């Protein structure tokens, strides 16, 4: 591949954060300002593009669960071709590039062509979105750890790790799990966790954020009644009792006690 001596091909993966454009890191902002090309995902807030250089070429590669407008192989090839044509390519990815983001695959592909590569971490929705609902993913005396799991694997199946997580006392954070709610609920219920507090948070950190709370056994009904859909994360664990509207669980406990 022939390139101009004046062009220095470079790729920077930038984590766009959970959705709120103000949660982009300063280093990520600087990378956008220096970019010759920006390839951005559907989950990266397009308001961030205003920080890109005026001469930068902006290209949507629009990846979203179940709605891929461009295959990963095509994105990899586009990164390389644009880097050699124009120089600095910024790959703007929702959340953090290395958390269910296939960022490493893009870095590895670019590296094979001798392109200089960098990674700028992003604030991940896995902990930031629960925090914004005042859910502590760990809490002394309640939860000593948290699991982050994909609800749906590349083959379209529910992750087997969910069975392991359901047997722990950890807080469980599930991404890409809305299509597997019934199966998730069944797994946790099987291990005696039907009454465990749970939350679904849709469009976390944005103006459209919507959070609903229930127990594991009622996740499916809650999602249907509240019209919850992707993008959303599922939080399961006792820490959900410390959420913004924890009074909900106090009411449920009182009702169950009265019925008992």
C-alpha positions in Angstrom: 0.0 0.0 0.0 1.5 3.3 -1.1 1.2 6.3 1.2 2.5 9.8 1.2 5.6 10.5 3.1 3.8 13.3 4.9 1.1 10.9 6.3 1.8 9.1 9.5 -0.9 6.4 9.9 -2.2 6.2 13.5 -5.2 4.7 15.2 -6.6 5.8 18.6 -9.4 3.9 20.2 -11.4 6.3 22.4 -14.0 5.3 24.9 -17.0 7.6 24.6 -18.4 6.7 28.0 -22.0 5.6 28.9 -23.9 8.2 26.9 -23.6 11.6 28.7 -21.2 13.6 26.5 -19.8 15.3 29.6 -18.4 12.0 30.7 -15.9 11.9 27.9 -12.3 12.1 29.3 -10.1 15.1 28.6 -7.6 12.8 26.8 -10.4 11.5 24.6 -11.5 15.1 23.7 -7.9 15.9 22.7 -7.7 12.9 20.5 -10.9 13.9 18.7 -9.5 17.4 18.1 -6.5 15.9 16.5 -8.3 13.3 14.3 -8.3 13.3 10.5 -11.0 10.6 10.5 -13.6 9.7 13.1 -15.3 6.3 12.9 -18.1 6.3 15.5 -20.6 3.7 16.8 -24.3 4.0 17.3 -23.8 4.0 21.1 -21.4 6.9 21.0 -23.2 10.1 21.6 -23.0 12.1 18.4 -22.7 15.3 20.4 -19.1 14.4 20.9 -18.4 14.9 17.2 -18.5 18.7 17.8 -15.1 18.2 19.4 -13.6 16.8 16.3 -11.4 18.9 14.1 -13.2 20.8 11.4 -11.3 19.0 8.7 -12.0 15.5 10.1 -14.0 13.1 8.0 -16.9 11.7 10.1 -18.1 8.2 9.4 -20.9 6.3 11.2 -20.2 2.6 11.4 -23.4 2.2 13.4 -22.9 -1.0 15.3 -25.7 -1.8 17.8 -26.8 -5.2 19.1 -28.9 -6.9 16.5 -28.6 -4.0 14.1 -25.1 -4.1 12.5 -24.9 -1.6 9.6 -21.3 -2.6 9.0 -19.5 -5.9 9.7 -16.5 -5.9 12.0 -14.2 -7.0 9.1 -15.3 -4.0 7.1 -14.7 -1.7 10.0 -11.2 -3.2 10.4 -10.4 -2.6 6.7 -11.8 0.9 6.8 -9.6 1.8 9.8 -6.5 0.7 7.9 -7.4 2.3 4.5 -8.3 5.6 6.1 -5.2 5.6 8.3 -3.0 5.3 5.2 -5.0 7.8 3.2 -5.4 10.5 5.8 -3.3 9.8 8.9 -4.9 9.8 12.4 -8.0 7.7 12.7 -10.0 7.9 15.9 -12.3 5.0 16.6 -15.0 6.4 18.9 -16.7 3.5 20.8 -19.5 3.6 23.4 -18.4 2.9 26.9 -14.9 1.5 27.1 -13.2 0.0 24.0 -12.2 -3.2 25.7 -15.4 -4.1 27.5 -17.5 -6.0 25.0 -16.4 -3.5 22.4 -14.1 -5.6 20.1 -11.5 -2.9 20.5 -8.7 -5.3 20.9 -9.5 -6.9 17.5 -9.3 -3.5 15.8 -6.0 -2.7 17.5 -4.6 -6.1 16.5 -5.7 -5.7 12.9 -4.1 -2.2 12.6 -0.9 -3.4 14.3 -0.5 -6.0 11.6 -0.2 -3.2 9.0 2.4 -1.3 11.1 0.0 1.4 12.1 0.8 3.1 15.4 -2.0 2.4 17.9 -3.2 3.9 21.2 -6.1 3.2 23.5 -7.9 5.9 25.6 -10.1 4.2 28.2 -13.7 5.3 28.6 -16.0 5.4 31.6 -17.9 2.1 31.4 -21.7 1.9 31.8 -21.1 -1.3 33.9 -20.5 0.7 37.0 -21.3 4.3 36.0 -25.0 3.7 35.2 -25.7 2.0 38.5 -23.8 4.7 40.3 -26.0 7.4 38.7 -29.0 5.5 40.3 -27.0 5.5 43.5 -26.6 1.8 43.4 -23.2 0.9 44.9 -21.9 -2.1 42.9 -19.9 -3.1 46.0 -20.9 -2.2 49.6 -19.2 -3.2 52.8 -21.1 -6.0 54.5 -23.3 -6.5 51.5 -21.3 -7.3 48.3 -17.5 -7.8 48.1 -17.3 -8.0 44.3 -19.2 -7.6 41.1 -19.5 -9.6 37.9 -19.8 -8.0 34.5 -21.4 -10.5 32.0 -22.7 -10.3 28.5 -26.2 -11.7 28.4 -26.0 -12.9 24.8 -22.9 -14.5 23.4 -21.7 -14.3 19.8 -23.7 -17.4 19.0 -26.9 -15.9 20.3 -27.0 -18.0 23.4 -27.3 -16.9 27.0 -23.9 -16.8 28.6 -23.0 -19.8 30.7 -21.2 -17.5 33.2 -24.6 -16.3 34.4 -25.1 -19.7 36.1 -21.9 -19.2 38.0 -22.7 -15.6 38.9 -26.2 -16.7 40.2 -24.5 -18.9 42.8 -22.3 -16.1 44.2 -23.1 -13.2 46.6 -21.6 -10.7 44.1 -23.5 -7.9 42.4 -24.2 -9.1 38.8 -24.2 -6.6 36.0 -25.5 -7.9 32.7 -25.1 -6.1 29.4 -27.0 -7.1 26.2 -29.4 -9.2 28.2 -32.8 -7.8 27.4 -33.6 -10.5 24.9 -32.7 -13.1 27.5 -34.6 -11.8 30.5 -36.8 -14.8 30.9 -33.8 -17.1 30.9 -31.8 -14.9 33.2 -34.7 -14.8 35.7 -35.1 -18.6 35.5 -31.4 -19.2 36.2 -31.3 -17.0 39.3 -34.6 -18.4 40.5 -33.2 -21.9 40.1 -30.5 -21.0 42.5 -32.8 -19.6 45.1 -32.5 -16.0 44.0 -36.1 -15.3 42.8 -36.6 -12.6 45.4 -33.3 -10.9 44.9 -33.6 -7.2 44.1 -33.0 -6.2 40.5 -33.0 -3.2 38.3 -33.1 -2.4 34.6 -31.7 0.9 33.6 -32.3 2.0 30.0 -30.4 4.8 28.2 -28.3 5.3 31.3 -26.7 8.7 31.9 -28.7 10.4 29.1 -31.7 12.6 29.2 -33.8 9.6 28.3 -32.6 7.5 31.2 -35.3 5.3 32.7 -34.8 2.9 35.7 -37.2 0.4 37.1 -36.9 -1.9 40.1 -38.3 -5.3 40.9 -37.2 -8.7 42.1 -35.6 -11.3 39.8 -38.8 -13.3 39.4 -40.6 -10.2 38.1 -38.0 -8.9 35.6 -39.9 -9.9 32.5 -43.3 -8.4 33.6 -41.5 -5.2 34.7 -39.8 -4.8 31.4 -43.0 -5.3 29.5 -45.1 -3.0 31.7 -42.5 -0.3 31.8 -41.6 -0.7 28.1 -37.9 -1.2 28.7 -35.7 -2.1 25.8 -32.1 -1.8 24.6 -29.8 -0.1 25.3 -30.1 -1.2 28.9 -28.2 -2.9 31.7 -29.5 -5.3 34.3 -28.3 -5.1 37.9 -29.0 -8.0 40.2 -28.0 -8.1 43.9 -28.7 -6.9 47.4 -27.0 -3.6 46.7 -30.1 -2.6 44.6 -31.9 -2.0 47.9 -29.7 1.1 48.2 -30.9 2.6 44.9 -32.5 6.0 44.5 -36.0 4.6 45.3 -35.1 1.9 47.8 -38.4 2.5 49.5 -39.9 0.3 46.9 -38.3 -2.7 48.4 -39.4 -1.7 51.9 -43.0 -1.7 50.6 -42.6 -5.1 49.0 -41.1 -6.5 52.3 -44.0 -5.1 54.3 -46.5 -6.6 51.9 -44.9 -10.0 51.9 -44.8 -9.9 55.7 -48.5 -9.0 55.9 -49.4 -11.8 53.5 -47.2 -14.3 55.4 
